[in-house]
Amino acid sequence: MTAAPGRRLLLLLVLLPAVWPSLAHGDALRVTFDPARPRAGDVVLARIHGAPPAAVVELMVDGHPFSAFATAGGHAAVVGLDMDAPAGARRWQAVARTFRGVTSVAGAFPLTAREYKVQRLTVAPSMVELDPVTEKRATDETERMRLTYRRISGERLWRGRWLRPVAGDEPGTGFGSRRVINGQPRAPHSGIDFAAPVGTPIVAANRGRVVLLGEFFFPGRLVILDHGLGLHTAYFHLDSVAVKEGQLVARGERLGTVGMTGRITGPHLHFGAQVGSARIDPAALLGLAPNDERD
């Protein structure tokens, strides 16, 4: 039976108070960024305050979506800024959706460009001057990795602080280096290198799922972990692998050992990280954790 006009008006007046307050309090939503003035290659932790715990929260930065997750202090999202991102203001918008309505807030933060060292390497000519078959292999392998990084799983797997993947105190080196190999400019170095003897154990920097294993021409034997919501870490040049594709690994669980596979001049671990397609400095990732998860 269709409600009479007077009854429909009464129902509307009853429902309006429940919906209107959520639409009128966009100013209650607040976002902070850590670091507040990031550089290209940084990973930024965005903390979103004021949304109800059950809200679905999303952050957009320059039109790119980043899924938020609930924390004890509200919500947070991990934002990756590519190593070659140009300097300038980055526009952002946070949106919180509940059954009562939608709230949003917008703003901008500054991004500083980053200068990188030029690294000159000499390797065997066969590792640079590729025959057509090897060149196709390398191109296909690069595409496989690109597609792996682009897959965004909906579940956040990582928790707490991030671990250095090999033992030691020396910082990783080489992020962003512009590589000139045998006198020819090559792609920049998108990770950090940890020098270590062959056979040194390598562990997962945080909880994640093994989404790619392989023995590729340039990175050698590798493991890539999906930590959820677009965040991946990569481990290259391994001597041995101790996990299987599809396996869920815990933070600190052994992945394999340091080796000399792929295009390499000495034993070390190449440790990389990406948020979506953004290549980020893994050293910045090692300091990432919401306030309530620094265990």
matplotlib code that plots the C-alpha trace (Angstrom):
import matplotlib.pyplot as plt

x = [0.0, 1.3, 1.7, -0.5, 1.3, 1.1, 2.6, 5.4, 6.3, 6.3, 8.6, 11.0, 11.0, 11.8, 14.6, 16.3, 17.8, 19.6, 21.2, 21.7, 24.3, 26.7, 26.6, 27.1, 30.3, 32.9, 35.1, 35.3, 37.4, 41.1, 44.2, 47.8, 50.9, 54.1, 56.4, 54.6, 57.1, 58.0, 60.6, 60.3, 60.7, 59.2, 56.4, 54.0, 51.7, 48.4, 46.4, 42.7, 40.9, 37.2, 35.7, 33.6, 35.4, 33.0, 33.4, 34.8, 37.6, 39.5, 42.3, 43.0, 46.4, 46.6, 43.7, 45.2, 43.2, 44.8, 42.7, 42.6, 42.6, 41.4, 43.8, 43.3, 43.6, 41.2, 42.2, 45.5, 46.6, 50.1, 50.9, 53.8, 55.5, 57.5, 61.3, 61.1, 58.0, 58.5, 58.5, 55.3, 52.0, 50.1, 46.4, 44.6, 41.0, 39.8, 36.3, 34.5, 31.3, 28.8, 25.2, 24.3, 26.1, 29.4, 32.0, 35.1, 38.0, 40.7, 44.0, 47.5, 51.0, 54.4, 56.6, 60.4, 62.4, 65.3, 68.8, 70.5, 74.1, 75.5, 76.8, 79.2, 79.5, 81.5, 80.1, 80.6, 79.5, 77.1, 75.1, 74.6, 74.6, 71.7, 70.9, 67.3, 66.2, 67.6, 66.3, 62.8, 63.2, 64.2, 61.3, 58.8, 60.2, 60.0, 56.3, 55.6, 57.0, 55.1, 51.8, 52.5, 53.1, 49.8, 47.7, 46.1, 44.7, 42.0, 43.3, 46.0, 48.4, 51.3, 51.3, 53.7, 57.2, 59.1, 62.3, 65.6, 65.7, 69.3, 71.2, 73.6, 73.9, 75.1, 72.4, 71.3, 72.8, 72.1, 68.5, 67.8, 71.4, 71.5, 73.4, 75.9, 76.8, 79.8, 79.4, 75.7, 72.9, 70.5, 67.3, 67.8, 68.4, 64.9, 65.9, 68.7, 71.5, 72.8, 76.2, 76.4, 78.2, 76.5, 74.3, 73.3, 69.7, 67.0, 63.8, 60.4, 60.3, 56.7, 53.8, 52.8, 51.9, 54.4, 53.0, 56.0, 59.0, 61.4, 64.9, 65.0, 67.9, 68.6, 67.3, 68.3, 66.5, 63.8, 60.8, 58.1, 55.7, 52.3, 51.6, 48.1, 46.5, 49.0, 52.2, 54.9, 58.5, 61.0, 64.1, 66.6, 69.8, 69.0, 71.1, 68.3, 64.6, 62.7, 59.1, 56.5, 54.3, 51.0, 52.4, 51.5, 54.7, 55.1, 57.2, 60.8, 60.1, 63.0, 62.6, 66.0, 69.6, 71.9, 73.4, 75.0, 72.3, 71.3, 73.3, 75.5, 79.1, 79.2, 77.1, 74.3, 70.6, 68.7, 65.7, 62.9, 59.5, 56.5, 53.1, 51.2, 53.4, 55.3, 58.9, 59.7, 62.8, 62.8, 64.8, 61.7, 59.5, 61.5, 60.4, 56.7, 54.1, 50.9, 51.3, 49.5, 51.6, 55.3, 55.8]
y = [0.0, 3.5, 5.9, 9.0, 12.3, 13.5, 10.2, 10.4, 13.9, 12.7, 9.8, 12.1, 14.5, 11.5, 10.3, 13.6, 14.1, 10.8, 11.6, 15.4, 15.5, 13.2, 15.4, 18.6, 17.7, 17.4, 19.6, 16.9, 14.8, 15.6, 14.2, 14.4, 13.1, 11.6, 12.9, 16.2, 17.4, 14.2, 13.8, 11.8, 8.1, 8.4, 6.3, 8.5, 7.3, 9.3, 9.3, 10.0, 11.2, 11.7, 8.9, 6.3, 2.9, 1.2, 3.8, 2.9, 5.4, 6.2, 8.6, 10.1, 11.7, 13.4, 11.2, 7.9, 5.9, 4.5, 2.2, 3.0, 0.6, 0.9, 1.5, 2.2, 5.9, 6.0, 5.1, 5.2, 4.8, 4.1, 6.5, 5.8, 8.7, 7.5, 8.0, 10.2, 12.2, 15.9, 18.6, 20.5, 20.4, 17.1, 17.5, 15.0, 14.2, 11.9, 10.4, 8.5, 6.6, 5.2, 4.1, 7.6, 9.5, 10.7, 13.2, 14.5, 16.8, 18.0, 19.8, 19.6, 18.8, 19.8, 17.2, 17.9, 16.4, 14.2, 14.1, 10.8, 9.7, 8.4, 4.9, 3.5, -0.2, -2.6, -6.0, -8.7, -7.4, -10.4, -8.9, -5.6, -6.4, -8.8, -11.1, -10.9, -14.0, -12.8, -9.3, -10.7, -12.8, -9.8, -7.7, -10.4, -10.8, -7.1, -7.1, -10.0, -8.0, -4.8, -6.7, -8.3, -4.8, -3.5, -6.2, -4.7, -7.2, -5.9, -7.4, -5.7, -8.4, -6.5, -5.5, -3.6, -2.5, -3.5, -5.6, -5.3, -8.4, -9.4, -9.2, -6.3, -2.6, -1.2, 0.8, -0.3, 1.7, 2.7, 3.8, 5.9, 5.7, 6.5, 3.6, 3.8, 0.2, -0.2, 3.4, 3.1, 4.8, 2.3, 2.3, 3.8, 1.5, 1.2, -0.6, -0.7, -3.2, -5.0, -6.5, -10.0, -13.3, -16.0, -18.1, -15.3, -15.8, -13.4, -12.9, -11.3, -7.7, -8.1, -10.5, -11.1, -13.6, -14.9, -13.7, -14.3, -16.6, -17.0, -16.9, -13.9, -12.6, -9.3, -9.8, -13.5, -15.7, -13.6, -13.5, -10.9, -10.5, -8.9, -7.2, -6.0, -2.8, -2.4, -2.7, -5.1, -5.9, -7.6, -9.7, -10.2, -12.2, -15.1, -18.2, -20.3, -19.9, -21.4, -20.5, -21.4, -19.2, -18.5, -19.1, -16.7, -15.9, -14.2, -11.2, -12.5, -15.8, -17.1, -16.5, -17.9, -16.9, -14.2, -15.2, -14.0, -14.8, -12.4, -9.4, -8.7, -7.9, -9.4, -11.1, -9.0, -8.7, -6.2, -5.1, -3.2, -1.9, -0.5, 0.9, 0.2, 1.5, 3.9, 2.9, 3.8, 3.9, 0.7, 2.4, 4.7, 1.6, 0.2, 3.1, 2.8, 1.9, 3.4, 4.8, 1.9, -0.7, -0.1, -3.6]
z = [0.0, -0.9, 2.0, 2.0, 1.2, 4.8, 6.1, 3.6, 4.8, 8.4, 7.6, 5.8, 8.8, 11.1, 8.9, 8.2, 11.7, 11.4, 8.1, 8.2, 11.1, 9.2, 6.1, 8.0, 9.9, 7.1, 9.2, 11.9, 9.6, 9.9, 8.2, 9.2, 7.2, 8.6, 7.3, 6.8, 4.1, 2.2, -0.5, -3.7, -2.8, 0.6, 2.1, 4.0, 6.8, 6.5, 9.8, 9.3, 12.4, 13.1, 11.1, 13.0, 13.5, 11.1, 8.4, 5.0, 4.5, 1.3, 0.7, -2.8, -3.6, -7.0, -8.1, -7.0, -4.4, -1.2, 1.0, 4.7, 7.6, 11.1, 14.0, 17.7, 16.9, 14.0, 10.4, 8.5, 4.9, 3.4, 0.6, -1.8, -3.6, -6.6, -6.5, -9.7, -8.6, -9.5, -6.8, -6.1, -4.2, -3.9, -3.7, -1.4, -0.3, 2.4, 2.3, 5.1, 4.2, 6.7, 6.4, 7.6, 4.9, 3.6, 5.0, 3.3, 3.8, 1.3, 1.2, -0.1, 1.1, -0.4, -2.1, -2.5, -5.3, -4.5, -5.9, -6.5, -7.0, -10.2, -9.9, -12.6, -12.9, -15.1, -15.8, -18.4, -21.9, -22.2, -19.3, -21.1, -24.8, -24.9, -27.8, -29.1, -27.2, -23.9, -24.4, -24.9, -21.8, -19.7, -21.1, -20.3, -16.8, -16.2, -17.3, -14.9, -12.0, -13.1, -13.2, -9.8, -8.2, -9.8, -8.2, -5.1, -2.6, -0.3, 3.0, 5.1, 6.1, 7.8, 11.4, 13.7, 12.9, 9.8, 10.1, 8.3, 6.1, 6.9, 10.1, 10.7, 11.5, 8.2, 6.4, 2.9, 0.1, -3.5, -3.6, -6.6, -8.0, -11.6, -13.0, -15.9, -16.8, -19.1, -20.1, -20.9, -18.8, -17.4, -15.3, -11.8, -8.8, -7.2, -4.0, -1.4, -1.2, 1.9, 1.4, 3.0, 2.4, 0.3, 2.5, 4.9, 6.0, 4.6, 6.5, 5.6, 6.6, 7.6, 7.3, 3.7, 1.0, -1.5, -4.9, -7.2, -7.2, -10.1, -11.5, -13.7, -15.9, -14.1, -10.5, -10.4, -7.9, -6.3, -3.9, -3.9, -1.0, -1.0, 2.3, 1.3, 0.1, -2.7, -0.6, -1.8, -0.9, -3.2, -2.4, -5.3, -6.1, -3.7, -3.5, -2.1, -1.5, 1.5, 0.6, -2.0, -4.1, -2.4, 1.1, 3.9, 5.8, 9.2, 10.0, 10.5, 8.8, 6.7, 2.9, 1.7, 1.7, 0.1, -3.2, -6.4, -9.0, -11.8, -12.9, -9.9, -9.1, -5.6, -3.1, -1.6, -1.1, -3.2, -1.0, -2.9, -2.0, -3.9, -3.1, -6.3, -9.1, -6.8, -6.2, -2.6, -0.4, 1.6, 4.4, 4.9, 5.1, 7.9, 10.1, 9.3, 11.9, 13.3, 16.8, 18.3, 16.5, 17.2, 18.7]

ax = plt.figure().add_subplot(projection="3d")
ax.plot(x, y, z, "-o")
ax.set_aspect("equal")
plt.show()
